Amino acid sequence: MPIRNATALRSRNRRLDRNLNRAELVLRAMKDGASLHLQYARSGPIWVLTTGQQVSNQVAKLVVASSSVVGVGDALFGDRP
């Protein structure tokens, strides 16, 4: 395991802080009524809020891991198969 220097650690911490701040913004939008949708494309997963805001895969993983977020399954509507 390589030993990281101070510059690499600062860079990694800034990236983590940025992702956590963006996750907070997404969670706030979801508390205001927006929902987070996942769509798969050839380039990989695409996450979009119903407000039209795109969410990066790293931020979406943080949001989905939150205890306040609940999935509704693969249905168009929560109570339908």
Backbone as XML, in Angstrom:
<?xml version="1.0"?>
<chain id="A" units="angstrom">
  <residue number="1" name="MET">
    <atom name="N" x="0.847" y="-1.174" z="0.000"/>
    <atom name="CA" x="0.000" y="0.000" z="0.000"/>
    <atom name="C" x="0.892" y="1.236" z="0.000"/>
  </residue>
  <residue number="2" name="PRO">
    <atom name="N" x="0.688" y="2.111" z="-0.984"/>
    <atom name="CA" x="1.555" y="3.294" z="-1.078"/>
    <atom name="C" x="1.263" y="4.288" z="0.037"/>
  </residue>
  <residue number="3" name="ILE">
    <atom name="N" x="2.304" y="4.992" z="0.405"/>
    <atom name="CA" x="2.163" y="6.056" z="1.404"/>
    <atom name="C" x="1.808" y="7.338" z="0.664"/>
  </residue>
  <residue number="4" name="ARG">
    <atom name="N" x="0.723" y="7.954" z="1.053"/>
    <atom name="CA" x="0.270" y="9.174" z="0.377"/>
    <atom name="C" x="0.944" y="10.397" z="0.986"/>
  </residue>
  <residue number="5" name="ASN">
    <atom name="N" x="1.262" y="11.332" z="0.128"/>
    <atom name="CA" x="1.858" y="12.576" z="0.628"/>
    <atom name="C" x="0.737" y="13.558" z="0.984"/>
  </residue>
  <residue number="6" name="ALA">
    <atom name="N" x="1.104" y="14.675" z="1.556"/>
    <atom name="CA" x="0.119" y="15.651" z="2.037"/>
    <atom name="C" x="-0.738" y="16.208" z="0.903"/>
  </residue>
  <residue number="7" name="THR">
    <atom name="N" x="-0.150" y="16.415" z="-0.267"/>
    <atom name="CA" x="-0.902" y="16.951" z="-1.398"/>
    <atom name="C" x="-1.980" y="15.977" z="-1.852"/>
  </residue>
  <residue number="8" name="ALA">
    <atom name="N" x="-1.636" y="14.699" z="-1.928"/>
    <atom name="CA" x="-2.613" y="13.685" z="-2.341"/>
    <atom name="C" x="-3.727" y="13.557" z="-1.312"/>
  </residue>
  <residue number="9" name="LEU">
    <atom name="N" x="-3.396" y="13.628" z="-0.038"/>
    <atom name="CA" x="-4.416" y="13.545" z="1.006"/>
    <atom name="C" x="-5.349" y="14.750" z="0.971"/>
  </residue>
  <residue number="10" name="ARG">
    <atom name="N" x="-4.801" y="15.945" z="0.763"/>
    <atom name="CA" x="-5.636" y="17.149" z="0.659"/>
    <atom name="C" x="-6.586" y="17.044" z="-0.520"/>
  </residue>
  <residue number="11" name="SER">
    <atom name="N" x="-6.079" y="16.568" z="-1.632"/>
    <atom name="CA" x="-6.894" y="16.415" z="-2.836"/>
    <atom name="C" x="-8.036" y="15.421" z="-2.600"/>
  </residue>
  <residue number="12" name="ARG">
    <atom name="N" x="-7.718" y="14.296" z="-1.983"/>
    <atom name="CA" x="-8.732" y="13.278" z="-1.695"/>
    <atom name="C" x="-9.775" y="13.822" z="-0.723"/>
  </residue>
  <residue number="13" name="ASN">
    <atom name="N" x="-9.345" y="14.546" z="0.297"/>
    <atom name="CA" x="-10.277" y="15.106" z="1.268"/>
    <atom name="C" x="-11.175" y="16.169" z="0.652"/>
  </residue>
  <residue number="14" name="ARG">
    <atom name="N" x="-10.623" y="16.986" z="-0.253"/>
    <atom name="CA" x="-11.447" y="17.985" z="-0.943"/>
    <atom name="C" x="-12.518" y="17.311" z="-1.787"/>
  </residue>
  <residue number="15" name="ARG">
    <atom name="N" x="-12.138" y="16.231" z="-2.474"/>
    <atom name="CA" x="-13.092" y="15.486" z="-3.299"/>
    <atom name="C" x="-14.198" y="14.884" z="-2.435"/>
  </residue>
  <residue number="16" name="LEU">
    <atom name="N" x="-13.818" y="14.318" z="-1.287"/>
    <atom name="CA" x="-14.813" y="13.768" z="-0.363"/>
    <atom name="C" x="-15.755" y="14.850" z="0.160"/>
  </residue>
  <residue number="17" name="ASP">
    <atom name="N" x="-15.204" y="15.985" z="0.556"/>
    <atom name="CA" x="-16.029" y="17.093" z="1.033"/>
    <atom name="C" x="-16.989" y="17.574" z="-0.048"/>
  </residue>
  <residue number="18" name="ARG">
    <atom name="N" x="-16.487" y="17.670" z="-1.268"/>
    <atom name="CA" x="-17.331" y="18.120" z="-2.376"/>
    <atom name="C" x="-18.484" y="17.149" z="-2.603"/>
  </residue>
  <residue number="19" name="ASN">
    <atom name="N" x="-18.182" y="15.837" z="-2.592"/>
    <atom name="CA" x="-19.229" y="14.834" z="-2.798"/>
    <atom name="C" x="-20.233" y="14.839" z="-1.650"/>
  </residue>
  <residue number="20" name="LEU">
    <atom name="N" x="-19.776" y="14.997" z="-0.416"/>
    <atom name="CA" x="-20.692" y="15.047" z="0.720"/>
    <atom name="C" x="-21.583" y="16.278" z="0.656"/>
  </residue>
  <residue number="21" name="ASN">
    <atom name="N" x="-21.034" y="17.412" z="0.257"/>
    <atom name="CA" x="-21.844" y="18.628" z="0.107"/>
    <atom name="C" x="-22.890" y="18.468" z="-0.984"/>
  </residue>
  <residue number="22" name="ARG">
    <atom name="N" x="-22.518" y="17.847" z="-2.088"/>
    <atom name="CA" x="-23.477" y="17.613" z="-3.170"/>
    <atom name="C" x="-24.555" y="16.626" z="-2.733"/>
  </residue>
  <residue number="23" name="ALA">
    <atom name="N" x="-24.175" y="15.617" z="-1.956"/>
    <atom name="CA" x="-25.160" y="14.662" z="-1.449"/>
    <atom name="C" x="-26.158" y="15.353" z="-0.531"/>
  </residue>
  <residue number="24" name="GLU">
    <atom name="N" x="-25.675" y="16.292" z="0.279"/>
    <atom name="CA" x="-26.573" y="17.072" z="1.147"/>
    <atom name="C" x="-27.568" y="17.867" z="0.315"/>
  </residue>
  <residue number="25" name="LEU">
    <atom name="N" x="-27.113" y="18.468" z="-0.792"/>
    <atom name="CA" x="-28.006" y="19.228" z="-1.662"/>
    <atom name="C" x="-29.065" y="18.330" z="-2.296"/>
  </residue>
  <residue number="26" name="VAL">
    <atom name="N" x="-28.653" y="17.128" z="-2.711"/>
    <atom name="CA" x="-29.599" y="16.185" z="-3.307"/>
    <atom name="C" x="-30.620" y="15.739" z="-2.262"/>
  </residue>
  <residue number="27" name="LEU">
    <atom name="N" x="-30.157" y="15.425" z="-1.059"/>
    <atom name="CA" x="-31.081" y="15.019" z="0.001"/>
    <atom name="C" x="-32.059" y="16.149" z="0.338"/>
  </residue>
  <residue number="28" name="ARG">
    <atom name="N" x="-31.587" y="17.371" z="0.331"/>
    <atom name="CA" x="-32.468" y="18.516" z="0.599"/>
    <atom name="C" x="-33.523" y="18.640" z="-0.497"/>
  </residue>
  <residue number="29" name="ALA">
    <atom name="N" x="-33.119" y="18.451" z="-1.757"/>
    <atom name="CA" x="-34.078" y="18.497" z="-2.861"/>
    <atom name="C" x="-35.100" y="17.369" z="-2.742"/>
  </residue>
  <residue number="30" name="MET">
    <atom name="N" x="-34.645" y="16.200" z="-2.286"/>
    <atom name="CA" x="-35.564" y="15.072" z="-2.118"/>
    <atom name="C" x="-36.536" y="15.325" z="-0.970"/>
  </residue>
  <residue number="31" name="LYS">
    <atom name="N" x="-36.081" y="15.999" z="0.088"/>
    <atom name="CA" x="-36.990" y="16.347" z="1.178"/>
    <atom name="C" x="-38.044" y="17.342" z="0.714"/>
  </residue>
  <residue number="32" name="ASP">
    <atom name="N" x="-37.700" y="18.139" z="-0.298"/>
    <atom name="CA" x="-38.639" y="19.112" z="-0.848"/>
    <atom name="C" x="-39.567" y="18.504" z="-1.891"/>
  </residue>
  <residue number="33" name="GLY">
    <atom name="N" x="-39.444" y="17.195" z="-2.147"/>
    <atom name="CA" x="-40.384" y="16.522" z="-3.040"/>
    <atom name="C" x="-39.796" y="15.902" z="-4.288"/>
  </residue>
  <residue number="34" name="ALA">
    <atom name="N" x="-38.538" y="16.146" z="-4.596"/>
    <atom name="CA" x="-37.927" y="15.559" z="-5.789"/>
    <atom name="C" x="-37.630" y="14.081" z="-5.536"/>
  </residue>
  <residue number="35" name="SER">
    <atom name="N" x="-37.569" y="13.314" z="-6.605"/>
    <atom name="CA" x="-37.175" y="11.914" z="-6.469"/>
    <atom name="C" x="-35.979" y="11.645" z="-7.367"/>
  </residue>
  <residue number="36" name="LEU">
    <atom name="N" x="-35.212" y="10.650" z="-7.009"/>
    <atom name="CA" x="-33.984" y="10.301" z="-7.717"/>
    <atom name="C" x="-34.250" y="9.088" z="-8.587"/>
  </residue>
  <residue number="37" name="HIS">
    <atom name="N" x="-33.957" y="9.216" z="-9.876"/>
    <atom name="CA" x="-34.212" y="8.140" z="-10.826"/>
    <atom name="C" x="-32.896" y="7.613" z="-11.395"/>
  </residue>
  <residue number="38" name="LEU">
    <atom name="N" x="-32.848" y="6.298" z="-11.585"/>
    <atom name="CA" x="-31.676" y="5.634" z="-12.167"/>
    <atom name="C" x="-32.042" y="5.096" z="-13.532"/>
  </residue>
  <residue number="39" name="GLN">
    <atom name="N" x="-31.157" y="5.328" z="-14.488"/>
    <atom name="CA" x="-31.345" y="4.819" z="-15.837"/>
    <atom name="C" x="-30.001" y="4.266" z="-16.292"/>
  </residue>
  <residue number="40" name="TYR">
    <atom name="N" x="-30.038" y="3.128" z="-16.965"/>
    <atom name="CA" x="-28.793" y="2.544" z="-17.458"/>
    <atom name="C" x="-28.619" y="2.866" z="-18.933"/>
  </residue>
  <residue number="41" name="ALA">
    <atom name="N" x="-27.423" y="3.299" z="-19.284"/>
    <atom name="CA" x="-27.064" y="3.598" z="-20.671"/>
    <atom name="C" x="-25.788" y="2.823" z="-20.997"/>
  </residue>
  <residue number="42" name="ARG">
    <atom name="N" x="-25.365" y="2.884" z="-22.234"/>
    <atom name="CA" x="-24.129" y="2.188" z="-22.619"/>
    <atom name="C" x="-22.924" y="2.714" z="-21.843"/>
  </residue>
  <residue number="43" name="SER">
    <atom name="N" x="-22.975" y="3.997" z="-21.514"/>
    <atom name="CA" x="-21.851" y="4.603" z="-20.794"/>
    <atom name="C" x="-21.878" y="4.280" z="-19.304"/>
  </residue>
  <residue number="44" name="GLY">
    <atom name="N" x="-22.975" y="3.706" z="-18.814"/>
    <atom name="CA" x="-23.090" y="3.350" z="-17.403"/>
    <atom name="C" x="-24.345" y="3.939" z="-16.790"/>
  </residue>
  <residue number="45" name="PRO">
    <atom name="N" x="-24.441" y="3.903" z="-15.470"/>
    <atom name="CA" x="-25.652" y="4.400" z="-14.812"/>
    <atom name="C" x="-25.757" y="5.921" z="-14.896"/>
  </residue>
  <residue number="46" name="ILE">
    <atom name="N" x="-26.997" y="6.397" z="-15.081"/>
    <atom name="CA" x="-27.277" y="7.827" z="-15.126"/>
    <atom name="C" x="-28.317" y="8.116" z="-14.046"/>
  </residue>
  <residue number="47" name="TRP">
    <atom name="N" x="-27.985" y="8.992" z="-13.133"/>
    <atom name="CA" x="-28.869" y="9.377" z="-12.037"/>
    <atom name="C" x="-29.375" y="10.781" z="-12.298"/>
  </residue>
  <residue number="48" name="VAL">
    <atom name="N" x="-30.695" y="10.979" z="-12.183"/>
    <atom name="CA" x="-31.296" y="12.285" z="-12.436"/>
    <atom name="C" x="-32.389" y="12.531" z="-11.408"/>
  </residue>
  <residue number="49" name="LEU">
    <atom name="N" x="-32.418" y="13.736" z="-10.864"/>
    <atom name="CA" x="-33.531" y="14.140" z="-10.007"/>
    <atom name="C" x="-34.703" y="14.543" z="-10.897"/>
  </residue>
  <residue number="50" name="THR">
    <atom name="N" x="-35.916" y="14.489" z="-10.368"/>
    <atom name="CA" x="-37.075" y="14.894" z="-11.155"/>
    <atom name="C" x="-37.053" y="16.389" z="-11.475"/>
  </residue>
  <residue number="51" name="THR">
    <atom name="N" x="-36.201" y="17.136" z="-10.840"/>
    <atom name="CA" x="-36.034" y="18.554" z="-11.163"/>
    <atom name="C" x="-35.197" y="18.748" z="-12.419"/>
  </residue>
  <residue number="52" name="GLY">
    <atom name="N" x="-34.605" y="17.668" z="-12.939"/>
    <atom name="CA" x="-33.768" y="17.731" z="-14.128"/>
    <atom name="C" x="-32.283" y="17.775" z="-13.827"/>
  </residue>
  <residue number="53" name="GLN">
    <atom name="N" x="-31.927" y="17.886" z="-12.566"/>
    <atom name="CA" x="-30.518" y="17.965" z="-12.164"/>
    <atom name="C" x="-29.875" y="16.587" z="-12.239"/>
  </residue>
  <residue number="54" name="GLN">
    <atom name="N" x="-28.751" y="16.473" z="-12.951"/>
    <atom name="CA" x="-28.029" y="15.210" z="-13.003"/>
    <atom name="C" x="-27.188" y="15.054" z="-11.752"/>
  </residue>
  <residue number="55" name="VAL">
    <atom name="N" x="-27.054" y="13.817" z="-11.312"/>
    <atom name="CA" x="-26.307" y="13.492" z="-10.094"/>
    <atom name="C" x="-25.231" y="12.485" z="-10.471"/>
  </residue>
  <residue number="56" name="SER">
    <atom name="N" x="-24.009" y="12.715" z="-10.028"/>
    <atom name="CA" x="-22.924" y="11.796" z="-10.356"/>
    <atom name="C" x="-23.124" y="10.464" z="-9.635"/>
  </residue>
  <residue number="57" name="ASN">
    <atom name="N" x="-22.497" y="9.436" z="-10.150"/>
    <atom name="CA" x="-22.637" y="8.100" z="-9.578"/>
    <atom name="C" x="-22.109" y="8.052" z="-8.139"/>
  </residue>
  <residue number="58" name="GLN">
    <atom name="N" x="-21.004" y="8.738" z="-7.860"/>
    <atom name="CA" x="-20.438" y="8.740" z="-6.511"/>
    <atom name="C" x="-21.387" y="9.406" z="-5.522"/>
  </residue>
  <residue number="59" name="VAL">
    <atom name="N" x="-21.983" y="10.519" z="-5.921"/>
    <atom name="CA" x="-22.913" y="11.231" z="-5.046"/>
    <atom name="C" x="-24.181" y="10.402" z="-4.850"/>
  </residue>
  <residue number="60" name="ALA">
    <atom name="N" x="-24.671" y="9.782" z="-5.905"/>
    <atom name="CA" x="-25.881" y="8.960" z="-5.798"/>
    <atom name="C" x="-25.670" y="7.790" z="-4.845"/>
  </residue>
  <residue number="61" name="LYS">
    <atom name="N" x="-24.490" y="7.204" z="-4.852"/>
    <atom name="CA" x="-24.204" y="6.110" z="-3.912"/>
    <atom name="C" x="-24.272" y="6.598" z="-2.474"/>
  </residue>
  <residue number="62" name="LEU">
    <atom name="N" x="-23.789" y="7.803" z="-2.220"/>
    <atom name="CA" x="-23.881" y="8.373" z="-0.871"/>
    <atom name="C" x="-25.327" y="8.636" z="-0.483"/>
  </residue>
  <residue number="63" name="VAL">
    <atom name="N" x="-26.117" y="9.140" z="-1.431"/>
    <atom name="CA" x="-27.520" y="9.456" z="-1.153"/>
    <atom name="C" x="-28.306" y="8.188" z="-0.880"/>
  </residue>
  <residue number="64" name="VAL">
    <atom name="N" x="-28.124" y="7.170" z="-1.701"/>
    <atom name="CA" x="-28.868" y="5.921" z="-1.546"/>
    <atom name="C" x="-28.495" y="5.221" z="-0.241"/>
  </residue>
  <residue number="65" name="ALA">
    <atom name="N" x="-27.278" y="5.421" z="0.227"/>
    <atom name="CA" x="-26.838" y="4.803" z="1.483"/>
    <atom name="C" x="-27.437" y="5.488" z="2.705"/>
  </residue>
  <residue number="66" name="SER">
    <atom name="N" x="-28.044" y="6.654" z="2.513"/>
    <atom name="CA" x="-28.641" y="7.384" z="3.630"/>
    <atom name="C" x="-29.841" y="6.619" z="4.187"/>
  </residue>
  <residue number="67" name="SER">
    <atom name="N" x="-30.000" y="6.652" z="5.498"/>
    <atom name="CA" x="-31.111" y="5.931" z="6.131"/>
    <atom name="C" x="-32.452" y="6.600" z="5.859"/>
  </residue>
  <residue number="68" name="SER">
    <atom name="N" x="-32.450" y="7.821" z="5.362"/>
    <atom name="CA" x="-33.707" y="8.520" z="5.093"/>
    <atom name="C" x="-34.215" y="8.294" z="3.670"/>
  </residue>
  <residue number="69" name="VAL">
    <atom name="N" x="-33.503" y="7.496" z="2.876"/>
    <atom name="CA" x="-33.891" y="7.236" z="1.492"/>
    <atom name="C" x="-34.395" y="5.806" z="1.374"/>
  </residue>
  <residue number="70" name="VAL">
    <atom name="N" x="-35.560" y="5.660" z="0.746"/>
    <atom name="CA" x="-36.175" y="4.346" z="0.576"/>
    <atom name="C" x="-36.493" y="4.150" z="-0.893"/>
  </residue>
  <residue number="71" name="GLY">
    <atom name="N" x="-36.133" y="3.002" z="-1.450"/>
    <atom name="CA" x="-36.444" y="2.687" z="-2.835"/>
    <atom name="C" x="-37.877" y="2.213" z="-2.986"/>
  </residue>
  <residue number="72" name="VAL">
    <atom name="N" x="-38.441" y="2.408" z="-4.195"/>
    <atom name="CA" x="-39.804" y="1.937" z="-4.455"/>
    <atom name="C" x="-39.823" y="0.791" z="-5.439"/>
  </residue>
  <residue number="73" name="GLY">
    <atom name="N" x="-38.687" y="0.250" z="-5.778"/>
    <atom name="CA" x="-38.646" y="-0.901" z="-6.672"/>
    <atom name="C" x="-38.497" y="-0.498" z="-8.112"/>
  </residue>
  <residue number="74" name="ASP">
    <atom name="N" x="-38.845" y="-1.441" z="-8.995"/>
    <atom name="CA" x="-38.670" y="-1.228" z="-10.438"/>
    <atom name="C" x="-39.944" y="-0.793" z="-11.129"/>
  </residue>
  <residue number="75" name="ALA">
    <atom name="N" x="-40.920" y="-0.324" z="-10.408"/>
    <atom name="CA" x="-42.213" y="0.016" z="-10.977"/>
    <atom name="C" x="-42.309" y="1.490" z="-11.328"/>
  </residue>
  <residue number="76" name="LEU">
    <atom name="N" x="-43.226" y="1.789" z="-12.228"/>
    <atom name="CA" x="-43.520" y="3.184" z="-12.524"/>
    <atom name="C" x="-44.203" y="3.834" z="-11.336"/>
  </residue>
  <residue number="77" name="PHE">
    <atom name="N" x="-45.007" y="3.026" z="-10.636"/>
    <atom name="CA" x="-45.708" y="3.491" z="-9.451"/>
    <atom name="C" x="-45.379" y="2.551" z="-8.307"/>
  </residue>
  <residue number="78" name="GLY">
    <atom name="N" x="-45.282" y="3.065" z="-7.092"/>
    <atom name="CA" x="-44.843" y="2.297" z="-5.943"/>
    <atom name="C" x="-45.652" y="1.056" z="-5.636"/>
  </residue>
  <residue number="79" name="ASP">
    <atom name="N" x="-46.966" y="1.047" z="-5.945"/>
    <atom name="CA" x="-47.803" y="-0.093" z="-5.567"/>
    <atom name="C" x="-48.101" y="-1.017" z="-6.740"/>
  </residue>
  <residue number="80" name="ARG">
    <atom name="N" x="-47.383" y="-0.902" z="-7.840"/>
    <atom name="CA" x="-47.621" y="-1.733" z="-9.034"/>
    <atom name="C" x="-46.416" y="-2.618" z="-9.295"/>
  </residue>
  <residue number="81" name="PRO">
    <atom name="N" x="-46.660" y="-3.801" z="-9.844"/>
    <atom name="CA" x="-45.535" y="-4.679" z="-10.212"/>
    <atom name="C" x="-44.814" y="-4.176" z="-11.460"/>
  </residue>
</chain>
